[in-house]
Amino acid sequence: MANLKSKITLNVELDENRVPEKLNWTAQDGGITNAEAKAMMLSVWDSAAQESLRIDLWTKDMPVDEMKVFFHQTLVAMSNTFNRATQDEKMTATMKDFCDYFAEKLELKK
């Protein structure tokens, strides 16, 4: 049986000061081709070093109000992923409480 592979490509266009101007990504299996993004966060677990490695990028024209919503939605998604990965309902509830607090303090809830 052949090994299946899936490829995700991230492209970052930088200005002369190496600040991201454009972010695009492609995930063929997900039906995404060269889609534009204003921000991205990528975490990778290095098992040997027992640490997470991160790439956090956003374009210089990413509005601060959108960044706040992006962070909130990312925190909610991380809570959901944590629950799926650990089945720790109690900590998931605590994380979701924080997400609600975060949204309230940033006045994201209308």
N, C-alpha and C positions, 0 to 999 in steps of 0.2 A: 504494500500500500504506500502511495506517495505521501510525503509530508506536506500538509497544507500550510500555506503561509498567507499572512495578511499584512499589507504595508500601509502605514500612515505616514504621510509626508507633511512637514511643516516648512513653510518658506517665510523668511523674514527679510524685508527690504529695509536697509538702514540709511540714515542720512550721514553727512560727513562727520558727525560726532558719535556715530554708532548708536543712535537712538532709533528705535523701530518707527518706521513711517507706514509700512504696510505689513499685515500678517495674512497669510493664506494657508489653507490646509486642504489635503486630499485624503479621503478614506474610501477607496473604491468599493470595499465590501458594504459600506454604509451608504453608498450612492452619493458621496460628496466629492466634487471635483473642483479644486482651486477656489473654494469658498473663502470669502473675506471674513476676517475677524478683527475686532478692535483690541481684544485681550485674550490671553491664554495662560493657563497654569498647568504645568505638567509635573507630576511627582513620580519618581522611580525608586523602588526599594532595592538597596544594595545589601543583599543578605550577608555577604562576607564581612562587610564593615558594620552591619546592623544599623544602617542609617538611611534616611530618605534623601534623595538628591532632587533638586527642584530647578525648574526653569519657569520664571514668572515674567511675562512680557506684556506690554500694552503699548499701543501707538500713542504718539504725542498728541493726537487729536481725540483720544478717548475722554469723553466728558466725565467729570467726577461723579455726577449723579448716577450715571450708568455704571461706573465702577462700584459704587455702593450696592446697587442692585445685583451686579455680577457677583460680588462677594457674598451677599446674602443667599443667592440661589446656589452658589458653590457650597456654602456651609450646610444648607438644607440637603443638597445632593450627597455630601460627605456623611451626614447623619444617616441617610438612607442606605448608603453603601456600607457604613459601619455596621448597621443592623443586619444587612444581608450576609456580611462576612463573619460576624461574631454571634448573632442571635442574642445579643445582650440588650434586652428590652429596657432595662432600668437606665443604663447609660445612654441609650438612644433617646429616651424620653428627656433626660437631662440635657442632651445636646440640642434637642428640638426646643426645649425651654429657652436655651441660650439664643437660638436662632430667632425666636419670637422677641426676646429682649433686644437683640441686635437690631431687628427691623423697627421695633418701637422707638429705640433711642435715635435711630437715623430717620425716623418719620417716614418709613417706606410703606407702612400700612395706611391705606386711605380710609 
